[in-house]
Amino acid sequence: MANTTRIPNYAKMKTHALIEPYLRLSLPLPMAQVMAQLRVNLYNLKINDKKIPLQNQTSCPWCGEGEGNSDHYLLYCPHLETTRSKFLNLFLSTPTANFIDLYNNYKNSPDFYKNIFYFFTECFKSLDSPF
């Protein structure tokens, strides 16, 4: 599974046959859904009636410069810097190259999942219309 191109993030994060940590933490369903969408990395991330691309198929809907993917949104998009600082600073105190590293560093922390959800919820508020 580690060499699949169909779901590359999932292949790098799912290295064992155990249930994913975020599914064992009794998170509210919307938070678990966001993590599942990011982990599988297929097509779009959806929250309420809005969605953003996850597989570099288009440019970032916020800055228009970076690729539409979880790494760009969570770590690099200049337009999301304030929101990133508000929700993710605690988790970005160590150098993180990508979402998979971030996930693997904090996968047992309920606060990590909650803050990822709050980050995207806040970001989505600034989108004018569904993507």
Phi, psi and omega in degrees: 000335184295342182254011182289144175259345182292314179227074188298319179296315181300317182297326180279336182266331183263084183255008182212172183264012180276161176293139181299142183305320183294340177278344179265356188264005180056043176286153173302147185307316180300325179292317178295323179295318179297316179296319179297318179295318178293320183293315181284329173061036179259124169063276188224157168257126184242133172223122184055237184260011182242153178214155177228152180287151179241348188243044175056022183282336178217176178280167181300130180289348180266307184258340180074000185256314183277171177285148179282088178209165185299322179300313181297311183298311185285329191242331193235336186300120182294330181292334184262010184302315181297315179293320177300315179297320182294318188252336189242357183307318180304324184269347182256018181289340175252149180302126180235124183278330184199173181300323181298317177297317179300313179300312182295330178287329188234018187296344179260008182257113176302325180296327177301310182295318179297316182289327174298314179298312180296323177302307182292324178300315178295316179299318183295334179298333182273357175281134183290321183208168176304142182288000000 
